[in-house]
Amino acid sequence: MKNLGMGTGRRKTAVARVYVRQGSGKIVINNEDINKYFATQDQVQLAVKPLMVTASDGKYDVIINVKGGGLNGQAGACSHGIARALAQVDAENRSSLKANSLLCRDSRMVERKKYGQRGARRRFQFSKR
């Protein structure tokens, strides 16, 4: 089957490759149904939000390969990838996706741990004497 649109979504350390095809609305993530893959319904809703915004939840089949990060980051990456793919499929989708800020990459990342310290910002206890 031919891909109508492709998109790469990123969130934290998760990366999702999304392929949108003509179909009946089936969403498959890493060869598993979306409801089985994600632990909570909130994660499922976050992932399919671009389809709801553009009213195309029954029009396309979505195939996603996602790796890295945890389930929340992966859900965000899936959402970003689906939004990019839908913008590629139909240019009219772009304005509604942009209005709901689904095309923006959420750039928040975990700050790295600094050497000689306990964490990114946590310091060892100061001793005056």
N, C-alpha and C positions, 0 to 999 in steps of 0.2 A: 504494500500500500504506500502511496506517495505522501510525503510530509508536506503539509501546507505551510507550516511555519516552524522555526526552531529558535530556541532562546536559552541563554545561559544565565542562571540565577545564582546569586551569592549572598550569604549571610553568615557572619562570624567566620568560622572555618569550613562551613558546608558549601559545597558546589553542586548545583543541579543542572543537568542537561535535559531540556524539555523538547519533545517533539509533538506537534499538534497535527492530527490527521482527521479526515472526514469520518464521522461515525455517529454513535448513539449516546455519547456522554460517559464512556467508561474511562476511569483514571487508574493507571497502573504505575506503581512505584517499585523499582527494583524487582520486577516480575511478581509483585504482590498487590492485592487490592488495597486502595488507599485507606479503607476503614480497618484493615488488618495491620497495615504498616504502622500507622500512627497510634499512639497510646490513648490520647484523649480526643474528644470531639472538637475542642478548641483548636487543636493543631490541624485537624481536617478542614475546619472552617477557614482558618488562616490560609491554608494552601489553595483552596478553591475560590477565594475571594475575587480574584480577577475574572473568573468565569461568571460569577454572580453579578458583578458590576456591569459587565458587557452583555448580560442576558444571553450568553451562549453556552450555558451549562449542559444542554442536551444536544448541541450541534456537533461537537468534536470529541474524538477520543484523544486522550492525553497519555503519552508514554514518557516516564521520567526515570533517569538514572541519577541517583544522588549519593554522594559520599562525603565523609568528614563531618565533624561536629556532633552535636546531640540532636534529639528529635525536634526540639523547638527551633534550632538553627536551620535544620533541614526543611522544616515547614515554611520558614521564611524564604529560604532559597528556592523552594518549589513555587511559591507565590510570585517571586521576582521573575523567575524563568517563564512561568505561564503568561505573565503580563507582557513580557518582551515578545514572546511567540505570538500572542494575540494581536499585538501592535503590528507585527510583520504580516499577519494574515489579512487584516483589514485596517487601513489607515484611519478609518472613522472611529475605531476603538481607542485610539491613542488619547484623545481629549478626555474621555471618561476615566481612563486608567490614570492619566496624569493628575486629574482633579482629585482622585482618591489616593494620590502619592504612592502608587503601586509600581511605577517605573523607576523610582529612586532606589539606589542600593543603600541599605541601612549599614553605614560604615562603622558602627560601634564594635570594637573588638576588645578582648581581654588584654589589659596592660601587662607587659612582660615583667617578670621578677627581676629585681636589681641585685647585683652581686653584693655580698656583705650584709644583706638585709634578709628579713624573714619572708618578705613578699614584695608586691609591686610598690606599695606605699608604707607597709607596716615596718616599723623600726624595732631594733632590740631595745629592751628597757634601759633607760639612762641611769647610771649610777654616779652620784656626785662624789662618793668616797669609796 
